[in-house]
Amino acid sequence: MPSKPPVHTVPHGDGWANRRAGSSRVSKQFDTKADAQAAGRTTAKRERTEHVVHKRDGQIGERNSYGNDPYPPKG
């Protein structure tokens, strides 16, 4: 079974939102980054996938994996 796409916490308008990689639509909008990040983390943990948190300028600020990470890590 293929893994689910990562959950991205991204700036959206005047607030923040979560969306799936490859999707143009957001799942829900939040007023604060902390609220969006908490909801994204919960979704990523539930679905055992990666959570990618972006900065206001769109760059990736943080990545957390809640899936089956290989051990030992490559490289």
C-alpha positions as CSV (number, residue, x, y, z in Angstrom):
1,M,0.0,0.0,0.0
2,P,1.5,3.4,-1.0
3,S,2.1,5.8,1.8
4,K,-0.2,8.8,2.2
5,P,1.1,12.2,1.0
6,P,2.6,14.5,3.6
7,V,0.6,17.1,5.4
8,H,1.8,20.7,4.9
9,T,1.1,23.6,7.3
10,V,1.2,26.7,5.0
11,P,0.5,30.4,5.1
12,H,-3.0,31.0,3.6
13,G,-4.3,34.5,3.2
14,D,-4.1,36.3,6.6
15,G,-3.9,33.0,8.5
16,W,-2.6,29.4,8.2
17,A,-4.0,26.2,6.7
18,N,-3.1,22.5,6.2
19,R,-3.1,20.8,2.9
20,R,-1.9,17.6,1.3
21,A,1.2,17.5,-0.9
22,G,0.0,17.8,-4.5
23,S,-3.4,19.3,-3.6
24,S,-4.4,22.9,-4.4
25,R,-7.2,23.0,-1.8
26,V,-6.7,23.4,1.9
27,S,-8.5,21.3,4.5
28,K,-9.2,24.0,7.1
29,Q,-8.1,27.5,7.8
30,F,-6.7,28.7,11.1
31,D,-6.1,32.2,12.6
32,T,-2.7,31.2,14.1
33,K,0.3,29.1,13.0
34,A,0.2,27.2,16.3
35,D,-3.4,26.1,15.8
36,A,-2.7,25.0,12.2
37,Q,0.5,23.2,13.3
38,A,-1.3,21.3,16.1
39,A,-4.1,20.1,13.7
40,G,-1.5,19.1,11.1
41,R,0.5,17.2,13.6
42,T,-2.6,15.3,14.8
43,T,-3.5,14.4,11.2
44,A,0.1,13.3,10.4
45,K,0.2,11.1,13.5
46,R,-3.1,9.5,12.8
47,E,-2.2,8.7,9.2
48,R,1.4,7.9,10.0
49,T,2.9,10.3,7.4
50,E,5.2,13.3,7.4
51,H,4.3,16.8,8.6
52,V,6.0,19.7,6.9
53,V,5.7,23.1,8.5
54,H,6.4,26.2,6.3
55,K,7.5,29.7,7.3
56,R,5.5,32.8,6.4
57,D,7.8,33.2,3.3
58,G,6.9,29.7,2.1
59,Q,10.2,28.0,2.9
60,I,10.2,24.8,4.9
61,G,10.9,25.5,8.5
62,E,10.5,22.1,10.0
63,R,9.8,18.4,9.1
64,N,8.5,15.7,11.3
65,S,7.9,12.1,10.3
66,Y,5.3,10.0,12.1
67,G,5.5,7.0,9.7
68,N,7.7,3.9,9.4
69,D,11.2,5.4,9.3
70,P,13.9,3.0,8.1
71,Y,16.4,2.0,10.8
72,P,19.2,2.5,10.5
73,P,18.8,5.6,8.4
74,K,20.3,5.8,5.0
75,G,23.4,8.0,4.4
